[in-house]
Amino acid sequence: MPISVTMNNQQFSNMIDFWYYEFPSIYMLDPNRGPDTGGTHVLLKGNNFDPFVDLPISNYNDTMCRFGPLGIVPMTVINSTKVICVSPPSYILKEVEVELTLNTREWTRDGNIFYYYRPPFVYDIEPLMGPVAGGTEVFIHGSNFEDSGIIRCKFGENIVPGYFVNINVLKCVSPRTDKPSYVSFQVAVHEDDYSSPELFKFLYYDTPVVARIEPTCGPERGYTQLVIYGQNFIDPGFDKAYCVFNGKIFMNATVFEPDKIKCSSPSVLNMQGVNERKVAFYDVAITLNKRDTSGPAKRFYYYKEAALKSVTPSAGPIDGGTLVKISGKNLKPDCACNVTVRFGTFQVRPLNYTSEYIFVRTPNVTLPDDVVVSYGINGQQYNFDINLNKKDPENTFTYYSKPIITYYYPRRGPSVGGTLIKITGLGFTPFKDNDGNIEKRPIWIRMRKYDSGAISPPKLADFVDNENIHWTTPAGEADSKHILEISLNNVDYTSIVPVNESYSYVYYSSPRVDSIYPPFGMVNNPAPIMLTIKGRNFNCSDDECKAVKCRFGKGDQAIYVPAERISSTEIHCLVPKYNRPDVVPVEISLDAEYYTSDNKEFGFYDPYVWNVKPRMVSRKGNTTITIHGYGFINTTFQP
């Protein structure tokens, strides 16, 4: 009906609608009793509770319930015959009349009574959650409990028996439910005297399922970080999720994803570091409420810690790829689950391994340095460094930059070998000791045949410093071409090949001296003696033949004189002046570098006789006499 207002009986305000409705009435409260802590959801049954449901007006903000003098609370309209109100607390009044209004002005007068009772005093329940399969033992903590014989627990609408433990503890077992959700939890010591449904909520969750664990093994010292994979993993909050080992050892766990939980394995060692119970494995399950374990349980194995004894070679280039043999003990237990080798912070998988050795290729790194080599049987926990901040030979690997080669000479030599090759460059001594001083290590050099790839046995360099290497060639086939290769660890070799060349070194047929003539001469002979040397393979180009020399003697006492190549079988040179009687080896060189070693000798004589025995001889002759003196040489040579 429209309505307006006037102040002078002439002029009226604008018209507004005023709505009439049938007055509501209440004939039932369900339930009509609840705990004095309040929170009971009371269903009021009656009529005319929603008179404007089909009209363009809403009065829901004006609908209220009144619990006597305790106060007014909001009302939720369900339909024209049902509304719900939540009881307020009442710690003095035991019964009150419940009325309602649809306009906040006019209240019903039906006199329906709501009764308050004193519920059990509950301050905690444990746990607050459990799987939908039920079976969770729930402990109710409070005070003044009594063994009434009719204890009940109410999970939502499901009521189960309760059990008296003591005056402060009750127990019940959660019933099965259809789906995961929060439900109100109530407890009653006397018939229908339930605690408030607002005090505690019990969470039903889908039953977790464990699919697998990684890793499946760890050291006896424990603290392996396990990842549990499965499904239905909810985050229960602090101090609720655990991994359960053998059904009795609880280790804190963290839920990362609905399908992933992480926790650590327990140690099986005693205070002396001994696995005295000889634990070989534990079965692992999980719990999300510290009560119910979920599986199926997966087996986790324990192994003894590995120990490293040596790393060979102990150095390699920063490019990586060095084939390294690591020896030790306990390297391959039966339960090994993810064997990994770590060089510093870089991890690689072994190529092959047994209980006593590992073969692995080094990873590449950016900078040269010493790194600790460690071994993990489960890919996660590695054996400890032996001595911190010290390069222990048992577990240290040194990365070095490959040396730079700038020059080497000569590039050819005789097939008998023995040619001294001098190599210059940088970075031949990259190693340092614990005090930072340069540590000299051997350098290996070998020859790889250019055409077939055949490799000669490596030989150690004769001399090494940071910028120079001296090395003596082995014997080789005449007219064969080779590639020189250098290594700082006898495993990784670097080729030395000049720019625009495909090989490094050529062997030529070695000259051989068969005879010299004359084989002797006087000391300080006034007339020059031309020595004729005959042999084989006296071959050289015109430029190289300018360096042909003869050498008389050895070492620092040797005398070098120019020589002339007459043919491939004959060389001439002058015998040098010599100031004392002696017999010296004579060798020749076609390049002034390599000399033959055929042990042909030239004798310098200057005889002086100081005694003859016997001094008297028969006229018949045939007496053997001995002449004593010096400066004698063997002149019985027959050309």
C-alpha positions as CSV (number, residue, x, y, z in Angstrom):
1,M,0.0,0.0,0.0
2,P,1.4,3.5,-0.9
3,I,1.9,5.9,1.9
4,S,3.0,9.6,2.1
5,V,3.3,12.2,4.9
6,T,1.9,15.8,5.2
7,M,2.7,18.5,7.8
8,N,-0.2,20.8,6.9
9,N,-2.9,18.5,5.6
10,Q,-2.4,20.0,2.2
11,Q,1.0,19.1,0.8
12,F,2.2,15.5,0.9
13,S,5.6,13.9,0.5
14,N,6.4,11.5,-2.2
15,M,4.7,8.1,-2.1
16,I,6.4,5.0,-0.8
17,D,5.2,1.4,-0.6
18,F,4.4,-0.1,2.8
19,W,4.0,-3.9,2.8
20,Y,1.8,-6.0,5.0
21,Y,2.6,-9.6,5.7
22,E,1.0,-12.5,7.6
23,F,2.4,-12.6,11.1
24,P,4.9,-15.5,11.5
25,S,4.5,-18.1,14.2
26,I,7.0,-20.7,15.7
27,Y,5.8,-24.1,16.8
28,M,9.1,-26.1,17.3
29,L,12.8,-25.7,18.0
30,D,15.2,-28.5,16.8
31,P,17.2,-29.1,18.9
32,N,15.7,-27.3,21.8
33,R,18.9,-27.7,23.9
34,G,22.5,-27.0,23.6
35,P,25.8,-26.3,25.5
36,D,26.2,-23.1,27.5
37,T,29.2,-22.3,25.4
38,G,26.7,-21.5,22.6
39,G,27.2,-22.3,18.9
40,T,24.2,-24.7,18.5
41,H,22.6,-24.4,15.1
42,V,18.8,-24.3,16.1
43,L,16.2,-25.0,13.4
44,L,13.0,-23.0,14.0
45,K,10.0,-24.6,12.4
46,G,6.7,-22.6,11.8
47,N,5.1,-20.6,9.1
48,N,5.1,-17.3,7.3
49,F,8.9,-17.0,7.7
50,D,9.4,-15.7,4.1
51,P,6.3,-13.7,3.0
52,F,8.1,-11.7,0.3
53,V,9.7,-14.6,-1.5
54,D,7.7,-13.9,-4.7
55,L,7.7,-10.1,-4.4
56,P,10.2,-7.4,-5.5
57,I,11.3,-6.7,-1.9
58,S,13.7,-8.4,0.5
59,N,13.6,-8.2,4.2
60,Y,16.4,-10.7,5.0
61,N,18.6,-8.0,6.6
62,D,15.7,-7.4,9.1
63,T,15.1,-11.0,10.1
64,M,16.5,-11.8,13.6
65,C,16.2,-14.4,16.4
66,R,16.1,-13.4,20.1
67,F,17.3,-15.7,22.8
68,G,15.5,-14.1,25.7
69,P,17.7,-11.5,27.5
70,L,20.9,-13.1,26.0
71,G,20.6,-11.0,22.9
72,I,19.7,-10.9,19.2
73,V,21.4,-13.0,16.6
74,P,21.2,-13.1,12.8
75,M,18.7,-15.5,11.3
76,T,19.1,-17.5,8.0
77,V,15.9,-18.0,6.1
78,I,15.6,-21.4,4.4
79,N,12.0,-21.2,3.3
80,S,8.6,-20.0,4.6
81,T,8.6,-22.7,7.3
82,K,12.2,-23.1,8.3
83,V,14.9,-20.7,9.6
84,I,18.2,-21.3,11.4
85,C,19.7,-19.4,14.3
86,V,22.9,-20.0,16.2
87,S,22.6,-20.0,20.0
88,P,24.7,-17.4,21.9
89,P,26.6,-18.5,25.1
90,S,24.8,-18.5,28.4
91,Y,26.7,-19.1,31.6
92,I,23.9,-18.1,34.0
93,L,20.5,-18.7,32.4
94,K,19.6,-22.3,31.8
95,E,16.5,-21.7,29.7
96,V,15.3,-18.8,27.5
97,E,12.4,-18.1,25.1
98,V,13.3,-18.0,21.4
99,E,11.4,-15.6,19.2
100,L,11.9,-14.1,15.8
101,T,11.1,-10.9,13.9
102,L,10.8,-10.1,10.2
103,N,11.2,-6.3,10.5
104,T,13.3,-5.8,13.7
105,R,10.2,-4.3,15.4
106,E,7.6,-6.9,16.0
107,W,8.5,-10.2,17.6
108,T,6.6,-13.5,17.9
109,R,5.2,-14.5,21.2
110,D,5.1,-18.2,20.9
111,G,7.1,-19.0,24.1
112,N,9.3,-21.8,22.7
113,I,12.0,-22.6,25.3
114,F,15.7,-23.3,24.5
115,Y,17.5,-25.1,27.3
116,Y,21.2,-24.7,28.1
117,Y,23.3,-27.4,29.7
118,R,27.0,-27.6,31.0
119,P,28.9,-29.7,28.4
120,P,32.2,-31.6,29.0
121,F,35.1,-29.2,29.3
122,V,37.3,-29.9,26.3
123,Y,40.4,-27.9,25.5
124,D,42.1,-30.0,22.8
125,I,41.6,-33.1,20.6
126,E,44.5,-35.0,19.1
127,P,44.8,-35.5,16.2
128,L,42.5,-33.0,14.4
129,M,42.5,-34.9,11.2
130,G,42.4,-38.4,9.8
131,P,41.8,-40.4,6.5
132,V,38.4,-40.9,5.1
133,A,38.8,-44.6,5.7
134,G,38.4,-43.8,9.4
135,G,40.0,-45.8,12.2
136,T,41.9,-42.8,13.6
137,E,42.3,-42.9,17.4
138,V,41.2,-39.5,18.6
139,F,42.1,-38.4,22.2
140,I,40.0,-35.7,23.8
141,H,41.8,-33.7,26.5
142,G,39.8,-31.8,29.1
143,S,38.8,-32.0,32.7
144,N,36.3,-33.6,35.1
145,F,35.5,-36.4,32.7
146,E,33.6,-39.4,34.3
147,D,33.2,-42.9,33.2
148,S,29.4,-42.7,32.6
149,G,29.3,-45.7,30.3
150,I,27.4,-43.7,27.6
151,I,30.3,-41.6,26.3
152,R,29.8,-40.6,22.7
153,C,31.8,-38.8,20.0
154,K,30.1,-37.0,17.1
155,F,31.9,-36.5,13.8
156,G,29.5,-34.3,11.9
157,E,26.3,-36.4,11.9
158,N,28.1,-39.7,12.6
159,I,28.0,-40.8,16.3
160,V,30.5,-43.4,17.6
161,P,31.2,-44.8,21.1
162,G,33.7,-43.1,23.3
163,Y,36.0,-44.5,25.9
164,F,37.0,-43.2,29.3
165,V,40.8,-43.2,29.8
166,N,41.1,-41.0,32.9
167,I,39.4,-37.9,34.3
168,N,41.3,-35.7,31.8
169,V,41.3,-37.9,28.7
170,L,38.7,-39.6,26.6
171,K,39.2,-41.7,23.4
172,C,37.2,-42.5,20.3
173,V,37.8,-43.9,16.8
174,S,36.8,-41.9,13.8
175,P,34.2,-43.5,11.6
176,R,34.5,-43.9,7.9
177,T,33.2,-41.1,5.6
178,D,32.5,-40.7,1.9
179,K,34.6,-37.7,1.0
180,P,37.3,-35.5,2.4
181,S,35.9,-32.4,4.3
182,Y,35.9,-30.6,7.6
183,V,33.2,-31.8,10.1
184,S,32.3,-30.6,13.5
185,F,33.5,-32.6,16.4
186,Q,31.5,-33.0,19.6
187,V,31.8,-35.2,22.7
188,A,29.1,-36.1,25.3
189,V,29.7,-37.8,28.6
190,H,25.9,-37.9,29.3
191,E,23.1,-38.5,26.9
192,D,22.9,-35.8,24.3
193,D,25.0,-33.4,26.4
194,Y,27.4,-32.7,23.5
195,S,30.1,-30.0,23.5
196,S,29.7,-27.1,21.2
197,P,30.0,-28.0,17.5
198,E,31.9,-24.7,17.0
199,L,34.8,-25.6,19.3
200,F,36.6,-28.1,17.1
201,K,36.6,-29.2,13.4
202,F,37.9,-32.6,12.4
203,L,39.4,-32.8,8.9
204,Y,38.9,-35.9,6.8
205,Y,41.4,-36.3,4.0
206,D,41.8,-38.8,1.2
207,T,44.0,-41.7,2.3
208,P,47.6,-41.0,1.2
209,V,49.2,-43.6,-1.1
210,V,53.0,-44.0,-1.3
211,A,54.2,-44.9,-4.8
212,R,58.0,-44.8,-4.5
213,I,60.9,-43.2,-2.6
214,E,64.1,-41.7,-3.9
215,P,66.8,-42.5,-3.2
216,T,66.3,-46.0,-2.0
217,C,69.6,-46.1,-0.1
218,G,71.8,-44.0,2.2
219,P,74.8,-44.2,4.5
220,E,74.6,-45.5,8.0
221,R,75.1,-42.1,9.4
222,G,71.6,-41.1,8.2
223,Y,70.2,-37.8,7.1
224,T,69.6,-38.9,3.6
225,Q,67.0,-36.6,2.2
226,L,64.2,-38.8,0.9
227,V,61.6,-37.8,-1.5
228,I,58.3,-39.7,-1.1
229,Y,56.2,-39.8,-4.3
230,G,52.6,-40.7,-4.2
231,Q,49.2,-39.0,-4.0
232,N,46.7,-37.4,-1.6
233,F,49.5,-35.6,0.3
234,I,47.9,-32.6,2.1
235,D,49.8,-30.1,4.2
236,P,48.6,-30.8,7.7
237,G,50.5,-27.9,9.3
238,F,53.5,-27.8,11.7
239,D,54.6,-31.0,13.4
240,K,52.0,-33.2,11.8
241,A,53.7,-34.8,8.8
242,Y,56.3,-37.5,9.4
243,C,58.1,-40.3,7.7
244,V,57.8,-43.5,9.8
245,F,60.7,-45.9,9.7
246,N,60.0,-49.5,10.7
247,G,56.7,-48.3,12.3
248,K,58.4,-46.7,15.3
249,I,61.0,-44.1,14.2
250,F,59.3,-40.8,13.3
251,M,61.3,-38.2,11.3
252,N,59.9,-34.7,10.5
253,A,58.6,-34.4,7.0
254,T,57.5,-31.5,4.8
255,V,54.8,-31.7,2.2
256,F,55.9,-29.9,-1.0
257,E,53.3,-31.0,-3.4
258,P,50.2,-33.1,-3.3
259,D,52.4,-35.9,-4.7
260,K,55.7,-35.1,-3.0
261,I,57.0,-35.2,0.6
262,K,60.5,-34.8,1.8
263,C,62.1,-36.1,5.0
264,S,65.5,-37.4,6.3
265,S,66.5,-40.9,7.2
266,P,67.5,-41.7,10.8
267,S,71.1,-42.7,11.7
268,V,71.7,-46.4,12.7
269,L,75.0,-45.7,14.4
270,N,75.6,-45.6,18.1
271,M,77.6,-42.9,19.9
272,Q,80.8,-44.7,18.9
273,G,79.8,-44.7,15.3
274,V,79.1,-48.4,15.1
275,N,76.0,-50.0,13.6
276,E,75.8,-52.4,16.5
277,R,72.3,-53.6,15.6
278,K,73.5,-54.4,12.1
279,V,70.5,-52.6,10.5
280,A,70.5,-53.2,6.8
281,F,67.2,-51.6,5.9
282,Y,64.1,-49.9,7.2
283,D,60.6,-49.9,5.8
284,V,59.3,-46.4,5.2
285,A,55.7,-45.2,5.4
286,I,54.2,-41.7,6.1
287,T,51.7,-40.1,8.5
288,L,49.9,-36.8,8.2
289,N,48.5,-36.8,11.8
290,K,51.1,-38.6,13.9
291,R,48.6,-41.5,14.3
292,D,47.7,-43.2,11.0
293,T,50.5,-44.5,8.8
294,S,50.0,-44.8,5.1
295,G,51.8,-46.9,2.5
296,P,52.4,-49.3,1.1
297,A,55.8,-49.1,2.9
298,K,58.9,-48.8,0.7
299,R,62.2,-50.3,1.7
300,F,65.2,-48.0,2.4
301,Y,68.6,-49.7,2.5
302,Y,71.7,-48.7,4.6
303,Y,75.3,-49.0,3.4
304,K,78.7,-48.5,4.9
305,E,80.5,-45.2,4.0
306,A,82.9,-45.4,1.0
307,A,86.5,-44.4,1.4
308,L,88.8,-43.2,-1.4
309,K,92.5,-44.3,-1.6
310,S,93.8,-42.8,-4.8
311,V,92.9,-40.8,-7.9
312,T,94.9,-41.7,-11.1
313,P,95.8,-39.6,-12.9
314,S,95.6,-36.9,-10.3
315,A,95.4,-34.1,-12.9
316,G,93.7,-33.3,-16.2
317,P,92.8,-30.4,-18.6
318,I,90.0,-28.0,-17.9
319,D,88.3,-29.3,-21.0
320,G,87.4,-32.4,-19.1
321,G,87.1,-35.9,-20.5
322,T,90.1,-37.3,-18.6
323,L,89.6,-41.0,-18.0
324,V,90.3,-41.3,-14.2
325,K,90.6,-44.5,-12.1
326,I,89.6,-44.0,-8.4
327,S,90.5,-46.7,-6.0
328,G,89.0,-47.3,-2.5
329,K,86.8,-49.6,-0.5
330,N,83.1,-50.1,0.0
331,L,82.5,-48.5,-3.5
332,K,79.8,-50.9,-4.6
333,P,77.4,-52.2,-1.9
334,D,74.6,-54.4,-3.1
335,C,72.1,-51.7,-2.4
336,A,73.8,-48.9,-4.4
337,C,71.1,-46.8,-5.9
338,N,72.6,-43.8,-7.7
339,V,76.4,-43.9,-7.9
340,T,77.8,-40.5,-8.6
341,V,81.3,-39.0,-8.6
342,R,81.8,-35.3,-7.8
343,F,84.7,-33.2,-8.9
344,G,84.4,-30.1,-6.7
345,T,80.8,-29.2,-7.3
346,F,80.4,-31.0,-10.7
347,Q,78.7,-34.4,-10.7
348,V,79.3,-37.2,-13.2
349,R,78.2,-40.8,-13.6
350,P,80.9,-43.5,-13.5
351,L,81.6,-45.5,-16.6
352,N,82.2,-48.7,-14.6
353,Y,82.8,-49.5,-11.0
354,T,83.5,-52.4,-8.6
355,S,83.9,-52.5,-4.8
356,E,87.5,-51.4,-5.2
357,Y,87.7,-49.0,-8.2
358,I,85.8,-46.6,-10.3
359,F,86.4,-45.5,-13.9
360,V,85.0,-42.0,-14.7
361,R,85.6,-39.2,-17.1
362,T,86.1,-35.7,-15.6
363,P,83.6,-32.9,-16.3
364,N,84.8,-29.8,-17.9
365,V,85.4,-26.7,-15.8
366,T,86.0,-23.0,-16.5
367,L,89.2,-22.3,-14.5
368,P,92.2,-24.4,-13.5
369,D,92.3,-25.4,-9.8
370,D,92.6,-28.2,-7.3
371,V,89.2,-29.9,-6.5
372,V,88.1,-32.5,-4.0
373,V,87.0,-35.8,-5.5
374,S,84.1,-37.3,-3.6
375,Y,81.9,-40.4,-4.1
376,G,78.2,-40.8,-3.5
377,I,76.6,-44.2,-3.6
378,N,73.1,-42.6,-3.6
379,G,73.9,-39.5,-5.7
380,Q,73.3,-37.2,-2.7
381,Q,75.6,-37.9,0.2
382,Y,79.3,-38.0,-0.5
383,N,82.3,-39.2,1.5
384,F,83.9,-36.5,3.7
385,D,87.1,-34.6,2.7
386,I,90.0,-36.2,4.6
387,N,91.6,-32.9,5.7
388,L,90.0,-29.6,5.0
389,N,92.0,-27.0,3.1
390,K,94.7,-29.5,2.3
391,K,95.4,-31.3,-1.0
392,D,95.2,-34.9,0.1
393,P,96.6,-37.2,-2.6
394,E,93.8,-39.7,-1.9
395,N,91.0,-37.4,-3.1
396,T,92.5,-34.4,-4.9
397,F,92.3,-33.8,-8.7
398,T,94.1,-30.8,-10.3
399,Y,92.6,-29.1,-13.3
400,Y,95.1,-27.4,-15.6
401,S,95.1,-25.3,-18.7
402,K,96.6,-27.1,-21.7
403,P,100.2,-25.8,-22.3
404,I,100.8,-23.5,-25.2
405,I,103.5,-24.6,-27.7
406,T,105.3,-21.8,-29.6
407,Y,108.2,-23.6,-31.2
408,Y,110.2,-26.8,-31.4
409,Y,113.4,-28.0,-33.2
410,P,114.5,-30.1,-35.0
411,R,111.7,-31.5,-37.0
412,R,113.6,-34.4,-38.5
413,G,116.2,-36.9,-37.2
414,P,117.8,-40.3,-37.8
415,S,115.9,-43.5,-37.5
416,V,118.1,-44.8,-34.6
417,G,116.6,-42.1,-32.4
418,G,118.5,-40.1,-29.8
419,T,117.7,-36.7,-31.3
420,L,117.3,-34.0,-28.7
421,I,114.1,-32.1,-29.4
422,K,113.7,-28.7,-27.7
423,I,110.2,-27.4,-27.2
424,T,109.4,-23.9,-26.1
425,G,106.1,-22.5,-24.9
426,L,104.2,-21.7,-21.7
427,G,102.4,-23.6,-18.9
428,F,104.6,-26.7,-18.7
429,T,104.6,-26.5,-14.8
430,P,101.1,-25.6,-13.8
431,F,101.1,-27.5,-10.5
432,K,101.7,-26.1,-7.0
433,D,102.1,-27.7,-3.6
434,N,100.2,-26.9,-0.4
435,D,102.4,-23.9,0.2
436,G,101.8,-22.4,-3.2
437,N,105.3,-23.3,-4.6
438,I,105.7,-24.7,-8.1
439,E,105.6,-28.5,-8.0
440,K,107.6,-30.1,-10.8
441,R,105.9,-33.2,-12.2
442,P,107.0,-35.4,-15.1
443,I,105.9,-34.7,-18.7
444,W,105.3,-37.5,-21.1
445,I,105.9,-37.2,-24.9
446,R,105.1,-39.8,-27.5
447,M,104.9,-40.2,-31.3
448,R,101.8,-41.1,-33.3
449,K,102.6,-42.4,-36.7
450,Y,101.0,-40.1,-39.3
451,D,99.8,-42.8,-41.7
452,S,98.7,-45.7,-39.5
453,G,98.1,-43.9,-36.1
454,A,100.4,-46.3,-34.3
455,I,101.6,-44.9,-31.0
456,S,105.1,-45.3,-29.6
457,P,105.4,-45.9,-25.9
458,P,105.5,-42.5,-24.1
459,K,108.9,-41.3,-22.7
460,L,109.5,-38.8,-20.0
461,A,111.0,-35.5,-20.9
462,D,114.7,-35.0,-20.1
463,F,114.2,-31.5,-18.8
464,V,111.2,-29.4,-17.9
465,D,110.6,-25.8,-16.7
466,N,107.6,-23.6,-17.3
467,E,108.8,-22.5,-20.7
468,N,111.1,-25.3,-22.0
469,I,111.0,-29.1,-22.5
470,H,113.9,-31.2,-23.8
471,W,113.1,-34.7,-25.0
472,T,115.1,-37.4,-26.8
473,T,113.5,-39.3,-29.6
474,P,113.2,-43.0,-29.7
475,A,114.2,-45.1,-32.7
476,G,111.8,-45.1,-35.6
477,E,111.3,-46.3,-39.2
478,A,113.3,-44.5,-41.8
479,D,111.3,-42.1,-43.9
480,S,108.3,-42.3,-41.5
481,K,106.3,-39.2,-40.5
482,H,105.0,-38.7,-37.0
483,I,102.9,-36.4,-34.9
484,L,104.5,-35.3,-31.6
485,E,102.1,-35.5,-28.6
486,I,102.7,-34.0,-25.1
487,S,100.9,-34.9,-21.9
488,L,101.0,-33.6,-18.3
489,N,99.3,-36.7,-17.0
490,N,100.1,-39.5,-19.4
491,V,96.4,-39.8,-20.3
492,D,95.4,-36.6,-22.2
493,Y,97.8,-35.8,-25.0
494,T,98.1,-32.6,-27.0
495,S,99.4,-32.7,-30.6
496,I,102.3,-30.5,-31.6
497,V,101.8,-29.8,-35.3
498,P,103.2,-26.7,-37.1
499,V,100.7,-24.4,-38.8
500,N,99.9,-25.5,-42.3
501,E,101.5,-28.9,-41.6
502,S,99.9,-32.3,-41.0
503,Y,102.8,-33.9,-39.1
504,S,105.5,-32.9,-36.7
505,Y,108.6,-35.0,-37.3
506,V,110.3,-37.1,-39.9
507,Y,112.8,-40.0,-39.4
508,Y,115.5,-40.4,-42.0
509,S,117.8,-43.4,-42.5
510,S,120.5,-43.1,-39.8
511,P,124.0,-42.7,-41.1
512,R,126.3,-45.6,-40.0
513,V,130.1,-45.5,-39.8
514,D,131.7,-48.8,-40.9
515,S,135.4,-47.7,-40.9
516,I,137.8,-44.9,-40.6
517,Y,141.3,-44.5,-42.1
518,P,143.9,-44.0,-40.9
519,P,142.8,-45.2,-37.4
520,F,145.8,-43.5,-35.6
521,G,148.2,-40.6,-35.8
522,M,150.9,-38.9,-33.8
523,V,150.2,-36.4,-31.1
524,N,150.6,-32.8,-32.5
525,N,151.4,-34.3,-35.9
526,P,153.1,-31.5,-37.9
527,A,151.4,-32.6,-41.2
528,P,147.5,-32.5,-41.4
529,I,145.9,-35.9,-41.5
530,M,142.9,-36.3,-43.7
531,L,140.5,-38.9,-42.2
532,T,138.4,-41.0,-44.5
533,I,135.2,-42.2,-43.0
534,K,133.2,-44.9,-44.9
535,G,129.7,-46.1,-44.1
536,R,126.1,-45.9,-45.2
537,N,123.2,-43.4,-45.5
538,F,125.4,-40.3,-45.7
539,N,122.4,-38.5,-47.3
540,C,121.4,-34.9,-47.0
541,S,120.2,-32.0,-49.0
542,D,122.7,-29.4,-50.3
543,D,121.7,-27.0,-47.5
544,E,121.9,-29.6,-44.8
545,C,125.2,-30.9,-46.0
546,K,126.8,-27.6,-45.0
547,A,126.4,-28.7,-41.4
548,V,128.3,-32.1,-41.8
549,K,130.7,-32.5,-38.9
550,C,133.1,-35.0,-37.3
551,R,133.4,-35.3,-33.6
552,F,136.4,-36.6,-31.8
553,G,135.8,-37.5,-28.2
554,K,132.8,-37.2,-25.9
555,G,131.1,-34.7,-23.7
556,D,132.8,-31.5,-22.7
557,Q,136.1,-32.8,-24.0
558,A,134.8,-33.4,-27.6
559,I,136.4,-31.7,-30.5
560,Y,134.2,-30.8,-33.5
561,V,135.6,-30.2,-36.9
562,P,133.9,-29.5,-40.3
563,A,133.6,-32.4,-42.7
564,E,132.9,-32.9,-46.4
565,R,130.4,-35.3,-47.7
566,I,132.0,-37.0,-50.7
567,S,129.2,-39.5,-51.4
568,S,126.5,-41.3,-49.6
569,T,129.1,-43.7,-48.4
570,E,132.2,-41.5,-47.7
571,I,133.0,-38.4,-45.7
572,H,136.4,-36.6,-45.2
573,C,137.5,-34.5,-42.3
574,L,140.9,-33.3,-40.9
575,V,142.1,-34.9,-37.7
576,P,142.4,-32.1,-35.1
577,K,145.5,-31.3,-33.1
578,Y,145.7,-33.3,-29.9
579,N,148.3,-32.7,-27.2
580,R,148.4,-36.0,-25.4
581,P,148.3,-39.7,-26.2
582,D,144.7,-41.0,-26.2
583,V,142.1,-43.1,-28.0
584,V,138.9,-41.2,-28.8
585,P,135.6,-42.2,-30.5
586,V,135.0,-40.7,-33.9
587,E,131.4,-40.0,-34.9
588,I,129.8,-38.0,-37.7
589,S,126.7,-35.8,-38.0
590,L,124.9,-34.6,-41.1
591,D,123.0,-31.9,-39.3
592,A,125.4,-30.8,-36.5
593,E,122.8,-32.1,-34.0
594,Y,122.6,-35.9,-34.1
595,Y,125.9,-37.9,-34.1
596,T,126.3,-41.5,-34.9
597,S,127.3,-43.9,-32.1
598,D,129.2,-46.7,-34.0
599,N,132.2,-46.8,-31.6
600,K,134.9,-46.3,-34.2
601,E,138.1,-45.0,-32.6
602,F,141.1,-42.9,-33.6
603,G,144.4,-43.3,-31.6
604,F,146.8,-40.4,-30.9
605,Y,150.2,-41.8,-30.1
606,D,153.4,-40.4,-28.7
607,P,155.5,-43.4,-27.5
608,Y,158.1,-43.2,-24.7
609,V,159.9,-46.3,-23.5
610,W,161.3,-46.5,-20.1
611,N,162.0,-50.2,-19.7
612,V,162.4,-53.5,-21.6
613,K,162.1,-56.9,-20.1
614,P,164.2,-59.0,-20.5
615,R,167.1,-57.0,-21.6
616,M,169.2,-59.9,-22.7
617,V,167.9,-62.3,-25.3
618,S,169.2,-65.4,-27.1
619,R,170.7,-65.1,-30.6
620,K,168.3,-67.8,-31.6
621,G,165.4,-65.3,-31.3
622,N,161.8,-66.1,-30.5
623,T,162.1,-64.5,-27.1
624,T,159.0,-62.6,-26.0
625,I,159.9,-59.2,-24.6
626,T,157.7,-56.7,-22.8
627,I,158.3,-53.0,-23.4
628,H,157.1,-50.6,-20.7
629,G,156.4,-47.0,-21.4
630,Y,153.4,-44.8,-22.3
631,G,151.9,-43.1,-25.3
632,F,151.3,-46.4,-27.0
633,I,148.3,-47.2,-29.2
634,N,147.2,-50.3,-31.2
635,T,148.6,-49.8,-34.7
636,T,147.8,-53.3,-35.8
637,F,144.9,-52.0,-38.0
638,Q,144.8,-53.6,-41.4
639,P,143.0,-51.5,-43.9
